[in-house]
Amino acid sequence: MSLLRIREVVPLEGFRLRLRLTNDAVVERDVSELMRGPVFEELRRKPEMFRDVRVEGGTVVWGNGADLCPDVLIWGGPPPSDSEAVIAVAMMRAPQPESGSHPE
């Protein structure tokens, strides 16, 4: 199984990003807790700079040099083993129930 990386990024409200992965799965992440340290200060203060995000080398980067680890963005930590990855990818692709609906 090849390593999943980020292919496309769309900034959303607040500090949320919509990520299209190399397997075509789409995930949304709130990155506010990941934006720590001096390199992120300006991005936190200036929403227009945060929205100027792009994909480079399979992860997200900003014009001031800030970037985030793709494994943390995709998996919430290091990538899982191959068998765990197969299960996680299947879960990403599975249709999600509509908000407020309950499975019967």
C-alpha positions in Angstrom: 0.0 0.0 0.0 1.4 3.4 -0.9 1.8 6.2 1.6 -1.2 8.5 1.7 -0.5 12.2 1.2 -2.4 15.3 0.6 -3.2 16.3 -3.0 -5.5 19.3 -2.5 -6.4 21.7 0.3 -9.3 24.1 0.7 -9.4 26.5 3.7 -12.7 26.6 5.5 -14.1 28.8 8.3 -11.9 29.2 11.4 -8.8 27.1 11.3 -10.4 24.2 9.4 -9.0 22.6 6.2 -10.7 20.3 3.7 -8.0 17.8 2.4 -8.3 15.6 -0.6 -5.9 12.7 -0.3 -4.0 10.8 -2.9 -6.6 8.0 -2.6 -9.4 10.6 -3.4 -10.8 10.4 0.2 -11.7 13.8 1.6 -11.3 14.7 5.2 -11.8 17.9 7.2 -9.5 18.9 10.0 -9.5 21.6 12.6 -5.8 22.5 12.8 -6.1 25.2 15.5 -4.4 22.9 18.1 -1.6 22.1 15.8 -0.7 25.7 15.0 1.8 26.3 17.9 5.0 28.2 18.0 6.3 31.4 16.5 5.9 30.3 12.8 2.1 30.1 13.3 1.6 33.4 15.2 1.0 35.5 12.1 -1.3 32.9 10.6 -3.4 32.9 13.7 -3.6 36.7 13.8 -4.3 37.2 10.0 -7.0 34.9 8.6 -6.1 36.0 5.1 -2.7 34.5 5.5 -4.1 31.3 6.9 -6.4 31.0 3.8 -3.3 31.3 1.6 -2.5 27.6 2.1 -1.3 25.3 -0.6 -0.1 21.7 -1.1 3.6 21.1 -1.5 5.4 17.7 -1.2 2.2 16.0 0.0 1.4 18.3 2.9 0.0 21.8 3.5 2.3 24.8 3.6 1.9 28.6 3.9 3.8 31.4 2.4 5.7 32.2 5.6 7.3 28.7 5.6 4.9 27.1 8.1 3.8 23.5 7.4 2.2 20.6 9.1 3.1 17.0 9.2 0.9 15.1 6.7 0.6 12.0 8.9 -0.8 14.1 11.8 -3.2 15.8 9.4 -4.4 12.5 7.8 -4.1 10.0 10.7 -3.9 12.2 13.8 -0.4 10.8 14.4 2.1 8.4 12.7 0.7 6.4 9.9 -0.9 3.1 10.9 0.4 -0.3 9.9 -0.8 -1.6 6.5 -3.7 -3.6 7.9 -4.8 -0.6 10.1 -4.5 1.6 7.0 -6.8 -0.6 4.9 -9.5 -0.4 7.6 -9.1 3.4 8.1 -9.2 4.1 4.3 -12.4 2.0 4.1 -13.9 4.0 6.9 -13.0 7.3 5.2 -14.8 6.2 2.0 -17.9 4.8 3.7 -20.9 7.1 3.5 -21.6 8.9 6.7 -25.1 9.1 8.2 -26.8 12.5 7.9 -26.5 14.7 11.0 -29.4 14.0 13.4 -30.3 10.6 11.8 -30.0 7.4 13.7 -29.2 4.0 12.3 -32.1 1.5 12.7 
